[in-house]
Amino acid sequence: LSLLREMPGAGVQPNEYSYNAAISACEKGGRWEEALSLLREMPAAGLTPNVISYNAAISACEKASRCNEALSLFDEMLAAGVKPDVTSYNAAISACEKAGRCDEALSLLREMPGAGVQPNEYSYNAAISACEKGGRWEEALSLLREMPAAGLTPNVISYNAAISACEKASRCNEALSLFDEMLAAGVKPDVTSYNAAISACEKAGRCDEALSLLREM
């Protein structure tokens, strides 16, 4: 930011790249308000924010759990005729996931193909996690099942979110089935996978299976 502020005094006019780099620095530093302020400065400096500018600002809001601001920026870029890319959608979906706004996360995921944007693993993982937080285990499973048809391979994050969704809904059989499925698919479980599976067994009163999973770790 200091370098950006120095530029005019040194007779150097900042361009879009200068602002984008500074907005991205704010995003990485968790300074969402400054990221927004820089985005707002660009037109006054004769510059038009592009998809990179918006993505960095949306991501800054998402990281700071400012869902309303992230979605407002997403709508603003559309209104400005700036075409969102997969990064834009992923940041917006993740902002909804963090805020527990499952319907909006799913709506954004469903919009992507029609907007000419191919969802990736991150898109699906964030949407599955949003279902998990919203207590919608069946939709979490449905999204996991969609991934191969979309040319995507579920990873440990995908399975963990789906197993956690089943665990929260006290669906032990489904949680353990998913745990076995990930092993069969060659996806290595991590501590989150085991914890969710053990917790599902605990809720179902299945002590032997919980202890067996603990011993496997």
Backbone as a chain_set.jsonl record, in Angstrom:
{"seq": "LSLLREMPGAGVQPNEYSYNAAISACEKGGRWEEALSLLREMPAAGLTPNVISYNAAISACEKASRCNEALSLFDEMLAAGVKPDVTSYNAAISACEKAGRCDEALSLLREMPGAGVQPNEYSYNAAISACEKGGRWEEALSLLREMPAAGLTPNVISYNAAISACEKASRCNEALSLFDEMLAAGVKPDVTSYNAAISACEKAGRCDEALSLLREM", "coords": {"N": [[0.829, -1.206, 0.0], [1.947, 1.196, 0.755], [3.823, 1.581, -1.272], [2.103, 1.88, -3.468], [0.892, 4.272, -2.802], [3.031, 5.976, -2.985], [3.527, 6.244, -5.673], [2.192, 8.309, -7.396], [3.453, 10.675, -6.48], [5.999, 10.191, -7.302], [5.796, 10.602, -9.909], [4.677, 8.562, -11.329], [2.047, 6.907, -12.767], [-0.371, 4.939, -11.26], [-1.567, 1.782, -12.508], [-4.089, -0.639, -13.619], [-2.932, -3.069, -12.878], [-1.297, -2.309, -10.74], [-3.165, -1.525, -8.79], [-4.644, -3.921, -8.564], [-2.71, -5.664, -7.52], [-2.266, -4.446, -5.065], [-4.818, -4.64, -3.889], [-5.013, -7.402, -3.72], [-2.931, -7.856, -1.931], [-4.051, -6.745, 0.369], [-6.167, -8.51, 0.668], [-4.795, -10.914, 1.235], [-3.725, -10.118, 3.617], [-5.864, -9.948, 5.289], [-7.358, -7.605, 5.316], [-10.067, -6.424, 4.645], [-11.632, -4.096, 4.435], [-9.885, -2.157, 3.513], [-9.238, -3.296, 1.083], [-11.708, -3.031, -0.27], [-11.885, -0.254, -0.279], [-9.756, 0.443, -1.968], [-10.638, -0.7, -4.357], [-12.82, 0.959, -4.833], [-11.522, 3.322, -5.329], [-10.453, 3.106, -7.852], [-12.018, 3.893, -10.258], [-11.969, 6.707, -9.932], [-9.345, 7.157, -10.391], [-9.247, 6.868, -13.031], [-9.394, 4.293, -13.889], [-10.679, 1.061, -14.745], [-12.155, -1.377, -12.83], [-11.341, -4.825, -13.148], [-11.918, -8.38, -13.71], [-9.996, -9.534, -12.073], [-9.547, -7.575, -10.151], [-12.073, -7.464, -8.876], [-12.263, -10.142, -8.009], [-10.192, -10.339, -6.103], [-11.113, -8.524, -4.189], [-13.618, -9.646, -3.491], [-12.713, -12.078, -2.456], [-11.267, -11.109, -0.274], [-13.354, -10.2, 1.347], [-14.703, -12.604, 1.723], [-12.794, -14.103, 3.168], [-12.808, -12.672, 5.5], [-15.219, -13.299, 6.502], [-17.375, -11.763, 5.598], [-20.097, -11.926, 4.308], [-22.332, -10.566, 3.123], [-21.122, -8.318, 1.937], [-19.393, -9.579, 0.14], [-21.221, -10.854, -1.617], [-22.568, -8.636, -2.554], [-20.551, -7.365, -4.007], [-20.167, -9.299, -5.948], [-22.607, -9.165, -7.332], [-22.358, -6.554, -8.208], [-20.2, -6.674, -9.986], [-21.323, -8.157, -12.039], [-23.331, -6.358, -12.846], [-21.729, -4.376, -13.824], [-20.855, -5.458, -16.113], [-18.705, -7.149, -16.008], [-17.407, -10.249, -16.466], [-17.847, -12.963, -14.349], [-15.436, -15.403, -13.206], [-14.265, -18.762, -12.488], [-12.96, -18.391, -10.061], [-14.239, -16.15, -8.991], [-16.862, -17.141, -8.582], [-16.278, -19.255, -6.799], [-15.268, -17.905, -4.549], [-17.524, -16.456, -3.794], [-19.358, -18.537, -3.271], [-18.028, -19.783, -1.162], [-18.113, -17.72, 0.714], [-20.859, -17.706, 1.278], [-21.068, -20.267, 2.341], [-19.556, -20.026, 4.717], [-21.208, -18.309, 6.078], [-23.395, -19.811, 6.546], [-25.35, -19.883, 4.618], [-26.936, -21.739, 2.851], [-28.782, -22.12, 0.697], [-28.186, -19.993, -1.037], [-25.539, -20.559, -1.668], [-25.857, -22.97, -3.083], [-27.436, -22.062, -5.187], [-25.645, -20.358, -6.537], [-23.742, -22.257, -7.363], [-25.29, -23.731, -9.159], [-25.783, -21.843, -11.087], [-23.421, -21.604, -12.484], [-22.681, -23.301, -14.844], [-24.466, -22.297, -16.812], [-23.515, -19.757, -17.045], [-21.284, -20.153, -18.412], [-19.138, -21.08, -16.968], [-17.096, -23.501, -15.63], [-17.672, -25.53, -12.886], [-15.304, -26.4, -10.323], [-13.374, -28.667, -8.2], [-13.152, -27.22, -5.834], [-15.416, -25.574, -5.907], [-17.525, -27.433, -5.649], [-16.804, -28.602, -3.18], [-17.083, -26.464, -1.378], [-19.81, -26.004, -1.616], [-20.856, -28.475, -0.73], [-19.959, -28.379, 1.886], [-21.446, -26.195, 2.734], [-24.001, -27.321, 2.712], [-23.601, -29.219, 4.698], [-23.224, -27.555, 6.955], [-25.747, -26.482, 6.994], [-27.314, -28.576, 7.754], [-28.202, -30.34, 5.83], [-28.024, -33.188, 4.803], [-28.717, -34.987, 2.756], [-28.62, -33.481, 0.42], [-25.94, -32.819, 0.473], [-24.788, -35.348, -0.009], [-25.847, -35.828, -2.544], [-24.561, -33.861, -4.074], [-21.908, -34.735, -3.826], [-22.108, -37.099, -5.264], [-22.575, -36.096, -7.765], [-20.157, -35.132, -8.653], [-18.247, -36.875, -10.133], [-19.641, -37.131, -12.58], [-19.411, -34.602, -13.475], [-16.868, -34.577, -14.25], [-15.059, -34.493, -12.198], [-12.999, -35.448, -9.429], [-13.822, -36.546, -6.275], [-12.208, -35.378, -3.35], [-10.299, -35.567, -0.244], [-11.383, -33.454, 1.215], [-13.92, -33.141, 0.095], [-15.127, -35.635, 0.792], [-14.904, -35.471, 3.601], [-16.598, -33.311, 4.261], [-19.055, -34.343, 3.426], [-19.263, -36.673, 5.019], [-19.287, -35.467, 7.53], [-21.688, -34.058, 7.305], [-23.521, -36.177, 7.324], [-22.956, -37.231, 9.835], [-23.716, -35.098, 11.538], [-26.42, -35.174, 11.102], [-27.077, -37.464, 12.351], [-26.839, -39.812, 10.856], [-25.565, -42.541, 10.828], [-25.011, -44.963, 9.379], [-24.785, -44.037, 6.734], [-22.628, -42.282, 7.016], [-20.516, -44.023, 7.724], [-20.494, -45.65, 5.484], [-19.655, -43.845, 3.544], [-17.106, -43.34, 4.54], [-15.89, -45.832, 4.162], [-16.096, -45.902, 1.408], [-14.401, -43.833, 0.585], [-11.934, -44.866, 1.285], [-11.857, -47.073, -0.439], [-11.734, -45.742, -2.819], [-9.213, -44.856, -2.825], [-8.653, -42.542, -1.475], [-7.036, -40.951, 1.043], [-7.947, -40.995, 4.397], [-8.078, -38.295, 6.785], [-7.455, -36.753, 10.009], [-9.822, -35.37, 10.438], [-11.682, -36.84, 8.947], [-11.685, -39.306, 10.334], [-12.503, -38.387, 12.884], [-15.108, -37.454, 12.374], [-16.37, -39.823, 11.572], [-16.059, -41.411, 13.867], [-17.519, -39.865, 15.668], [-20.052, -40.113, 14.52], [-20.534, -42.813, 15.045], [-20.557, -42.719, 17.818], [-22.851, -41.148, 18.338], [-24.733, -42.936, 17.471], [-24.543, -44.926, 19.275], [-22.729, -46.936, 18.832], [-20.375, -48.422, 20.009], [-18.231, -50.306, 19.689], [-17.479, -50.008, 17.012], [-16.674, -47.346, 16.999], [-14.436, -47.465, 18.695], [-12.85, -49.198, 17.209], [-12.301, -47.644, 14.946], [-10.83, -45.612, 16.173], [-8.593, -47.049, 16.985], [-7.522, -47.714, 14.545], [-6.376, -45.373, 13.617]], "CA": [[0.0, 0.0, 0.0], [2.851, 2.338, 0.822], [4.389, 1.768, -2.617], [1.041, 2.399, -4.327], [0.682, 5.687, -2.449], [4.226, 6.736, -3.402], [3.663, 6.311, -7.13], [1.906, 9.617, -8.023], [4.495, 11.65, -6.104], [7.214, 9.874, -8.062], [5.498, 10.836, -11.316], [4.288, 7.301, -11.952], [0.598, 6.72, -12.656], [-0.75, 3.528, -11.04], [-2.482, 1.196, -13.491], [-4.932, -1.699, -13.049], [-2.077, -4.07, -12.249], [-0.856, -1.759, -9.449], [-4.289, -1.63, -7.856], [-4.977, -5.33, -8.333], [-1.699, -6.23, -6.631], [-2.489, -3.883, -3.728], [-6.052, -5.242, -3.357], [-4.661, -8.783, -3.384], [-2.124, -7.795, -0.703], [-5.017, -6.54, 1.466], [-6.901, -9.781, 0.819], [-3.922, -11.857, 1.939], [-3.48, -9.603, 4.967], [-7.103, -9.91, 6.05], [-7.813, -6.206, 5.46], [-11.129, -6.36, 3.635], [-12.124, -2.725, 4.247], [-8.925, -1.46, 2.657], [-9.41, -3.873, -0.262], [-12.877, -2.364, -0.857], [-11.551, 1.16, -0.491], [-8.917, 0.522, -3.175], [-11.508, -0.978, -5.504], [-13.639, 2.157, -5.037], [-10.641, 4.397, -5.816], [-9.989, 2.888, -9.223], [-12.641, 4.77, -11.267], [-11.497, 8.086, -9.755], [-7.989, 7.202, -10.958], [-9.379, 6.629, -14.465], [-9.182, 2.861, -14.143], [-11.88, 0.231, -14.658], [-11.892, -2.669, -12.185], [-11.564, -5.999, -13.987], [-12.278, -9.576, -12.949], [-8.965, -9.761, -11.048], [-9.825, -6.599, -9.087], [-13.248, -7.932, -8.135], [-11.975, -11.415, -7.335], [-9.386, -10.093, -4.906], [-11.963, -7.855, -3.201], [-14.59, -10.639, -3.009], [-11.964, -13.023, -1.617], [-10.957, -10.426, 0.987], [-14.588, -10.222, 2.142], [-14.969, -14.009, 2.081], [-11.869, -14.509, 4.23], [-13.193, -11.953, 6.718], [-16.602, -13.719, 6.804], [-18.302, -10.658, 5.284], [-20.859, -12.512, 3.201], [-23.139, -9.553, 2.425], [-20.243, -7.496, 1.098], [-18.909, -10.432, -0.959], [-22.297, -11.038, -2.593], [-22.832, -7.329, -3.161], [-19.509, -7.16, -5.024], [-20.442, -10.235, -7.04], [-23.7, -8.564, -8.109], [-21.847, -5.319, -8.816], [-19.373, -6.98, -11.161], [-22.262, -8.526, -13.1], [-23.984, -5.13, -13.324], [-20.721, -3.596, -14.552], [-20.491, -6.173, -17.341], [-17.47, -7.915, -15.815], [-17.817, -11.663, -16.426], [-17.192, -13.736, -13.283], [-14.789, -16.654, -13.57], [-14.429, -19.78, -11.449], [-12.481, -17.817, -8.797], [-15.321, -15.282, -8.495], [-17.934, -17.999, -8.055], [-15.812, -20.009, -5.635], [-15.189, -17.004, -3.394], [-18.901, -16.135, -3.391], [-19.923, -19.749, -2.66], [-17.359, -19.967, 0.13], [-18.66, -16.705, 1.631], [-22.171, -18.221, 1.689], [-20.826, -21.434, 3.2], [-19.136, -19.554, 6.041], [-22.34, -17.624, 6.713], [-24.495, -20.753, 6.705], [-26.403, -19.543, 3.651], [-26.857, -22.902, 1.966], [-29.555, -21.933, -0.539], [-27.463, -19.088, -1.932], [-24.358, -21.293, -2.144], [-26.314, -23.915, -4.109], [-27.897, -21.274, -6.328], [-24.447, -19.927, -7.268], [-23.165, -23.435, -8.025], [-26.162, -24.099, -10.282], [-25.67, -20.784, -12.107], [-22.117, -21.583, -13.15], [-22.632, -23.793, -16.233], [-25.197, -21.384, -17.692], [-22.689, -18.564, -17.225], [-20.082, -20.55, -19.144], [-18.043, -21.308, -16.01], [-17.104, -24.899, -15.211], [-17.325, -25.714, -11.468], [-14.187, -27.293, -10.043], [-13.497, -29.36, -6.914], [-13.37, -26.233, -4.761], [-16.819, -25.153, -5.996], [-18.353, -28.485, -5.049], [-16.472, -28.778, -1.765], [-17.684, -25.367, -0.614], [-21.266, -26.208, -1.613], [-21.114, -29.614, 0.159], [-19.757, -27.871, 3.248], [-22.603, -25.346, 3.053], [-25.087, -28.258, 3.053], [-23.256, -29.793, 6.004], [-23.526, -26.548, 7.985], [-27.193, -26.26, 6.998], [-28.021, -29.78, 8.183], [-28.872, -30.931, 4.663], [-27.125, -34.283, 4.469], [-29.067, -35.614, 1.482], [-28.097, -32.634, -0.655], [-24.479, -32.98, 0.504], [-24.494, -36.602, -0.703], [-26.195, -35.661, -3.953], [-23.475, -33.087, -4.694], [-20.743, -35.618, -3.905], [-22.374, -38.054, -6.346], [-22.535, -35.363, -9.044], [-18.804, -34.713, -9.04], [-17.663, -37.645, -11.251], [-20.348, -36.814, -13.827], [-18.902, -33.29, -13.897], [-15.45, -34.746, -14.589], [-14.279, -34.137, -11.011], [-12.753, -36.543, -8.488], [-13.917, -36.114, -4.881], [-10.975, -35.499, -2.57], [-10.535, -35.746, 1.194], [-12.246, -32.367, 1.686], [-15.271, -33.496, -0.356], [-15.637, -36.714, 1.644], [-15.032, -35.015, 4.989], [-17.794, -32.478, 4.393], [-20.225, -35.219, 3.296], [-19.325, -37.514, 6.225], [-19.709, -34.578, 8.635], [-23.114, -33.777, 7.108], [-24.247, -37.36, 7.799], [-22.74, -37.313, 11.292], [-24.552, -34.078, 12.193], [-27.817, -35.587, 10.948], [-27.199, -38.768, 13.017], [-26.973, -40.857, 9.836], [-24.321, -43.289, 11.02], [-24.752, -45.902, 8.278], [-24.317, -43.283, 5.572], [-21.295, -41.756, 7.32], [-19.54, -45.121, 7.643], [-20.438, -46.065, 4.081], [-18.8, -42.873, 2.859], [-15.739, -43.555, 5.011], [-15.389, -47.008, 3.427], [-16.019, -45.547, -0.017], [-13.207, -43.025, 0.318], [-10.801, -45.794, 1.331], [-11.889, -47.867, -1.679], [-11.378, -44.849, -3.931], [-7.804, -44.465, -2.681], [-8.546, -41.227, -0.834], [-6.529, -41.219, 2.404], [-8.646, -40.216, 5.422], [-7.261, -37.531, 7.723], [-8.03, -36.756, 11.363], [-11.21, -34.893, 10.33], [-12.469, -37.991, 8.475], [-11.837, -40.235, 11.459], [-13.293, -37.776, 13.961], [-16.518, -37.417, 11.977], [-16.869, -41.201, 11.576], [-16.145, -41.831, 15.275], [-18.64, -39.125, 16.26], [-21.286, -40.73, 14.007], [-20.713, -44.048, 15.819], [-20.905, -42.326, 19.203], [-24.256, -40.728, 18.35], [-25.576, -44.107, 17.214], [-24.317, -45.899, 20.345], [-21.991, -48.069, 18.258], [-19.101, -48.263, 20.713], [-17.162, -51.144, 19.124], [-17.001, -49.419, 15.754], [-15.96, -46.114, 17.353], [-13.116, -47.858, 19.215], [-12.099, -49.773, 16.1], [-11.799, -46.522, 14.152], [-9.787, -44.937, 16.966], [-7.385, -47.899, 16.96], [-6.977, -47.678, 13.171], [-5.736, -44.09, 13.282]], "C": [[0.862, 1.254, 0.0], [3.447, 2.636, -0.556], [3.351, 2.346, -3.573], [0.847, 3.889, -4.083], [1.844, 6.579, -2.893], [4.225, 7.059, -4.895], [3.346, 7.689, -7.735], [2.968, 10.676, -7.724], [5.794, 11.429, -6.845], [6.983, 10.04, -9.558], [5.116, 9.581, -12.07], [2.797, 7.085, -11.705], [0.279, 5.244, -12.398], [-1.695, 3.038, -12.135], [-3.299, 0.081, -12.816], [-4.081, -2.728, -12.302], [-1.631, -3.594, -10.862], [-1.95, -1.931, -8.405], [-4.626, -3.083, -7.544], [-4.0, -5.98, -7.356], [-1.906, -5.731, -5.194], [-3.753, -4.464, -3.089], [-5.777, -6.674, -2.914], [-3.814, -8.838, -2.114], [-3.032, -7.597, 0.514], [-5.792, -7.825, 1.747], [-6.067, -10.777, 1.613], [-3.668, -11.418, 3.377], [-4.733, -9.493, 5.821], [-7.678, -8.517, 6.24], [-8.875, -5.901, 4.401], [-11.606, -4.932, 3.385], [-11.185, -1.927, 3.346], [-8.999, -1.991, 1.222], [-10.585, -3.191, -0.974], [-12.585, -0.911, -1.179], [-10.715, 1.344, -1.758], [-9.744, 0.266, -4.429], [-12.328, 0.261, -5.855], [-12.833, 3.333, -5.6], [-10.373, 4.309, -7.316], [-10.679, 3.777, -10.257], [-12.181, 6.224, -11.167], [-10.086, 8.269, -10.316], [-8.022, 6.91, -12.464], [-9.209, 5.178, -14.861], [-10.49, 2.096, -13.958], [-11.537, -1.086, -13.978], [-12.214, -3.829, -13.126], [-11.844, -7.21, -13.102], [-11.266, -9.849, -11.837], [-9.187, -8.818, -9.867], [-10.975, -7.092, -8.213], [-12.96, -9.224, -7.375], [-11.196, -11.21, -6.044], [-10.229, -9.446, -3.811], [-13.008, -8.817, -2.621], [-13.905, -11.634, -2.072], [-11.596, -12.404, -0.271], [-12.173, -10.446, 1.913], [-14.906, -11.639, 2.61], [-14.081, -14.441, 3.233], [-12.224, -13.862, 5.556], [-14.622, -12.29, 7.156], [-17.603, -12.574, 6.634], [-19.123, -11.063, 4.063], [-21.65, -11.46, 2.426], [-22.297, -8.725, 1.471], [-19.728, -8.311, -0.099], [-19.98, -10.581, -2.039], [-22.665, -9.735, -3.285], [-21.813, -7.027, -4.26], [-19.731, -8.07, -6.22], [-21.542, -9.672, -7.943], [-23.23, -7.318, -8.854], [-21.017, -5.62, -10.062], [-20.256, -7.406, -12.329], [-22.901, -7.286, -13.717], [-23.032, -4.28, -14.147], [-20.282, -4.277, -15.845], [-19.177, -6.915, -17.248], [-17.865, -9.369, -15.602], [-17.091, -12.405, -15.304], [-16.528, -14.989, -13.839], [-14.934, -17.634, -12.406], [-13.968, -19.26, -10.083], [-13.55, -16.934, -8.167], [-16.411, -16.123, -7.846], [-17.49, -18.732, -6.79], [-15.746, -19.142, -4.389], [-16.585, -16.663, -2.872], [-19.564, -17.336, -2.716], [-19.326, -19.969, -1.276], [-17.853, -18.947, 1.158], [-20.025, -17.15, 2.153], [-22.017, -19.397, 2.645], [-20.46, -20.997, 4.612], [-20.288, -18.921, 6.809], [-23.536, -18.546, 6.932], [-25.656, -20.496, 5.758], [-26.387, -20.575, 2.515], [-27.576, -22.669, 0.639], [-28.813, -21.053, -1.536], [-26.21, -19.75, -2.495], [-24.754, -22.238, -3.277], [-26.773, -23.191, -5.37], [-26.715, -20.816, -7.19], [-23.812, -21.095, -8.017], [-23.971, -23.798, -9.274], [-26.093, -23.09, -11.424], [-24.451, -20.965, -13.012], [-22.131, -22.104, -14.593], [-23.332, -22.865, -17.223], [-24.436, -20.103, -17.964], [-21.391, -18.89, -17.961], [-18.879, -20.784, -18.257], [-18.157, -22.739, -15.493], [-16.767, -24.995, -13.719], [-16.12, -26.636, -11.319], [-14.387, -27.943, -8.662], [-13.797, -28.377, -5.781], [-14.829, -25.778, -4.741], [-17.724, -26.157, -5.291], [-18.065, -28.65, -3.559], [-17.111, -27.695, -0.896], [-19.198, -25.539, -0.52], [-21.645, -27.382, -0.701], [-20.981, -29.17, 1.615], [-20.908, -26.963, 3.683], [-23.805, -26.207, 3.432], [-24.849, -28.875, 4.429], [-23.614, -28.817, 7.121], [-25.032, -26.313, 8.105], [-28.003, -27.484, 7.391], [-28.72, -30.513, 7.046], [-28.006, -32.051, 4.088], [-27.434, -34.907, 3.106], [-28.546, -34.799, 0.304], [-26.573, -32.695, -0.709], [-24.075, -34.245, -0.257], [-24.757, -36.498, -2.199], [-25.095, -34.903, -4.695], [-22.218, -33.943, -4.848], [-20.9, -36.585, -5.076], [-22.308, -37.397, -7.727], [-21.123, -35.16, -9.564], [-18.206, -35.533, -10.18], [-18.328, -37.341, -12.588], [-19.903, -35.467, -14.377], [-17.414, -33.354, -14.231], [-14.521, -34.444, -13.431], [-14.143, -35.338, -10.082], [-12.879, -36.021, -7.058], [-12.595, -36.334, -4.144], [-11.308, -35.597, -1.079], [-11.466, -34.662, 1.746], [-13.702, -32.645, 1.307], [-15.885, -34.543, 0.571], [-15.84, -36.247, 3.089], [-16.306, -34.204, 5.202], [-19.053, -33.335, 4.328], [-20.381, -36.124, 4.522], [-19.807, -36.681, 7.41], [-21.193, -34.233, 8.536], [-23.952, -34.94, 7.632], [-24.13, -37.49, 9.327], [-23.639, -36.33, 12.031], [-26.031, -34.448, 12.156], [-28.085, -36.946, 11.602], [-27.483, -39.898, 12.023], [-25.679, -41.688, 9.834], [-24.013, -44.219, 9.851], [-24.185, -45.188, 7.064], [-22.896, -42.75, 5.8], [-20.232, -42.842, 7.17], [-19.403, -45.654, 6.227], [-19.539, -45.132, 3.275], [-17.34, -43.046, 3.257], [-15.126, -44.74, 4.273], [-15.187, -46.692, 1.947], [-14.749, -44.753, -0.307], [-11.957, -43.905, 0.364], [-10.711, -46.592, 0.023], [-11.468, -47.038, -2.886], [-9.919, -44.391, -3.855], [-7.604, -43.074, -2.122], [-8.183, -41.455, 0.631], [-7.281, -40.37, 3.431], [-7.651, -39.444, 6.297], [-7.966, -37.529, 9.084], [-9.482, -36.28, 11.351], [-12.138, -36.022, 9.89], [-12.754, -38.944, 9.629], [-12.73, -39.645, 12.556], [-14.786, -37.768, 13.638], [-17.122, -38.818, 12.019], [-17.035, -41.714, 13.011], [-17.336, -41.152, 15.95], [-19.978, -39.696, 15.796], [-21.582, -42.013, 14.777], [-21.153, -43.728, 17.251], [-22.372, -41.943, 19.301], [-25.2, -41.912, 18.196], [-25.406, -45.184, 18.292], [-23.552, -47.126, 19.87], [-20.539, -48.011, 18.742], [-17.959, -49.05, 20.064], [-16.588, -50.537, 17.848], [-16.228, -48.119, 16.013], [-14.547, -46.451, 17.831], [-12.242, -48.436, 18.122], [-11.5, -48.672, 15.222], [-10.679, -45.794, 14.882], [-8.486, -45.735, 16.899], [-6.71, -47.902, 15.594], [-6.091, -46.467, 12.925], [-4.221, -44.159, 13.384]], "O": [[0.549, 2.242, -0.665], [3.56, 3.795, -0.955], [3.674, 3.203, -4.395], [0.662, 4.668, -5.018], [1.67, 7.771, -3.144], [4.848, 8.029, -5.327], [4.149, 8.201, -8.515], [3.336, 11.468, -8.592], [6.597, 12.348, -7.004], [7.832, 9.683, -10.375], [5.213, 9.528, -13.296], [2.347, 7.083, -10.56], [0.616, 4.387, -13.216], [-2.527, 3.8, -12.629], [-3.213, -0.116, -11.604], [-4.46, -3.199, -11.23], [-1.592, -4.383, -9.918], [-1.71, -2.411, -7.297], [-4.866, -3.434, -6.388], [-4.4, -6.745, -6.479], [-1.745, -6.485, -4.234], [-3.768, -4.749, -1.892], [-6.248, -7.108, -1.863], [-3.958, -9.76, -1.311], [-2.813, -8.205, 1.562], [-6.04, -8.182, 2.899], [-6.562, -11.41, 2.546], [-3.424, -12.25, 4.252], [-4.678, -9.001, 6.948], [-8.399, -8.266, 7.205], [-8.617, -5.219, 3.409], [-11.947, -4.584, 2.254], [-11.627, -1.126, 2.523], [-8.843, -1.233, 0.265], [-10.474, -2.817, -2.142], [-12.989, -0.401, -2.224], [-10.935, 2.281, -2.526], [-9.567, 0.94, -5.444], [-12.511, 0.578, -7.031], [-13.379, 4.219, -6.257], [-10.1, 5.318, -7.966], [-9.985, 4.377, -11.079], [-12.021, 6.898, -12.184], [-9.681, 9.377, -10.669], [-6.981, 6.728, -13.095], [-8.919, 4.865, -16.016], [-11.309, 2.45, -13.11], [-10.712, -1.843, -14.49], [-13.234, -3.814, -13.815], [-11.989, -7.078, -11.887], [-11.637, -10.344, -10.773], [-9.033, -9.219, -8.713], [-10.874, -7.135, -6.986], [-13.372, -9.375, -6.225], [-11.495, -11.824, -5.02], [-10.08, -9.78, -2.636], [-13.26, -8.812, -1.416], [-14.448, -11.989, -1.026], [-11.609, -13.086, 0.754], [-12.042, -10.68, 3.114], [-15.326, -11.849, 3.748], [-14.553, -15.076, 4.176], [-11.973, -14.433, 6.617], [-15.169, -11.657, 8.059], [-18.546, -12.432, 7.413], [-18.878, -10.608, 2.946], [-21.637, -11.466, 1.195], [-22.702, -8.46, 0.339], [-19.639, -7.796, -1.213], [-19.691, -10.452, -3.229], [-23.029, -9.728, -4.461], [-22.167, -6.499, -5.314], [-19.513, -7.672, -7.364], [-21.422, -9.699, -9.168], [-23.647, -7.061, -9.984], [-21.114, -4.917, -11.068], [-19.976, -7.062, -13.477], [-23.004, -7.166, -14.938], [-23.45, -3.555, -15.05], [-19.448, -3.751, -16.582], [-18.589, -7.276, -18.267], [-18.585, -9.683, -14.653], [-15.862, -12.472, -15.301], [-16.996, -15.566, -14.82], [-15.652, -17.356, -11.445], [-14.527, -19.648, -9.057], [-13.748, -16.964, -6.953], [-16.831, -15.862, -6.719], [-18.246, -18.816, -5.822], [-16.121, -19.579, -3.301], [-16.803, -16.59, -1.663], [-20.252, -17.179, -1.708], [-20.041, -20.303, -0.331], [-17.996, -19.271, 2.337], [-20.317, -16.989, 3.338], [-22.743, -19.509, 3.632], [-20.986, -21.53, 5.589], [-20.339, -18.987, 8.038], [-24.57, -18.116, 7.443], [-26.801, -20.842, 6.052], [-25.906, -20.326, 1.41], [-27.039, -22.984, -0.423], [-28.81, -21.33, -2.736], [-25.855, -19.535, -3.654], [-24.078, -22.304, -4.304], [-26.526, -23.652, -6.484], [-26.774, -20.878, -8.418], [-23.394, -20.948, -9.166], [-23.403, -24.129, -10.315], [-26.316, -23.436, -12.584], [-24.454, -20.531, -14.164], [-21.64, -21.415, -15.487], [-22.853, -22.667, -18.339], [-24.665, -19.435, -18.972], [-20.517, -18.037, -18.118], [-17.738, -20.702, -18.711], [-19.202, -23.137, -14.978], [-15.679, -24.581, -13.318], [-15.943, -27.557, -12.116], [-15.437, -27.784, -8.04], [-14.592, -28.666, -4.886], [-15.411, -25.615, -3.668], [-18.562, -25.799, -4.463], [-18.99, -28.821, -2.765], [-17.617, -27.979, 0.19], [-19.799, -25.259, 0.517], [-22.639, -27.304, 0.021], [-21.791, -29.54, 2.465], [-21.298, -26.959, 4.85], [-24.544, -25.872, 4.357], [-25.778, -29.031, 5.222], [-24.231, -29.202, 8.115], [-25.533, -25.987, 9.181], [-29.233, -27.45, 7.367], [-29.705, -31.219, 7.264], [-27.356, -31.899, 3.054], [-26.521, -35.309, 2.384], [-28.085, -35.359, -0.691], [-25.979, -32.633, -1.785], [-23.136, -34.221, -1.054], [-23.991, -37.01, -3.015], [-24.739, -35.264, -5.817], [-21.544, -33.884, -5.876], [-19.939, -36.858, -5.794], [-22.022, -38.055, -8.727], [-20.911, -35.031, -10.769], [-17.692, -34.941, -11.129], [-17.656, -37.298, -13.618], [-19.997, -35.211, -15.577], [-16.775, -32.328, -14.466], [-13.338, -34.171, -13.634], [-15.063, -36.147, -9.964], [-12.118, -35.138, -6.663], [-11.949, -37.369, -4.311], [-12.477, -35.697, -0.707], [-12.255, -34.932, 2.652], [-14.61, -32.412, 2.105], [-16.998, -34.377, 1.069], [-16.838, -36.593, 3.721], [-17.007, -34.385, 6.198], [-20.007, -33.102, 5.069], [-21.494, -36.323, 5.01], [-20.636, -37.135, 8.198], [-21.879, -34.126, 9.553], [-24.966, -34.731, 8.3], [-25.1, -37.82, 10.008], [-24.255, -36.685, 13.036], [-26.797, -34.09, 13.05], [-29.164, -37.517, 11.443], [-28.258, -40.812, 12.304], [-24.828, -41.546, 8.956], [-22.876, -44.262, 9.379], [-23.233, -45.657, 6.439], [-22.066, -42.767, 4.891], [-19.181, -42.617, 6.569], [-18.318, -46.064, 5.816], [-18.761, -45.577, 2.432], [-16.443, -42.918, 2.423], [-13.986, -44.671, 3.813], [-14.233, -47.156, 1.321], [-14.094, -44.975, -1.326], [-11.031, -43.714, -0.424], [-9.631, -46.76, -0.542], [-10.917, -47.564, -3.853], [-9.449, -43.637, -4.707], [-6.533, -42.484, -2.266], [-8.941, -42.082, 1.371], [-7.254, -39.142, 3.344], [-6.525, -39.892, 6.517], [-8.961, -38.229, 9.273], [-10.287, -36.735, 12.164], [-13.252, -36.148, 10.399], [-13.896, -39.336, 9.87], [-13.605, -40.328, 13.088], [-15.622, -38.037, 14.501], [-18.262, -38.986, 12.453], [-18.027, -42.369, 13.331], [-18.07, -41.783, 16.71], [-20.93, -39.76, 16.574], [-22.732, -42.281, 15.125], [-22.021, -44.4, 17.81], [-23.064, -42.356, 20.23], [-26.316, -41.905, 18.714], [-26.05, -46.231, 18.231], [-23.699, -48.216, 20.423], [-19.625, -47.62, 18.017], [-16.854, -48.531, 19.906], [-15.377, -50.548, 17.628], [-15.247, -47.829, 15.328], [-13.579, -45.807, 17.426], [-11.033, -48.201, 18.099], [-10.343, -48.754, 14.809], [-9.688, -45.402, 14.267], [-7.406, -45.159, 16.77], [-5.495, -48.068, 15.487], [-5.162, -46.525, 12.119], [-3.539, -43.164, 13.134]]}, "num_chains": 1, "name": "protein.A"}
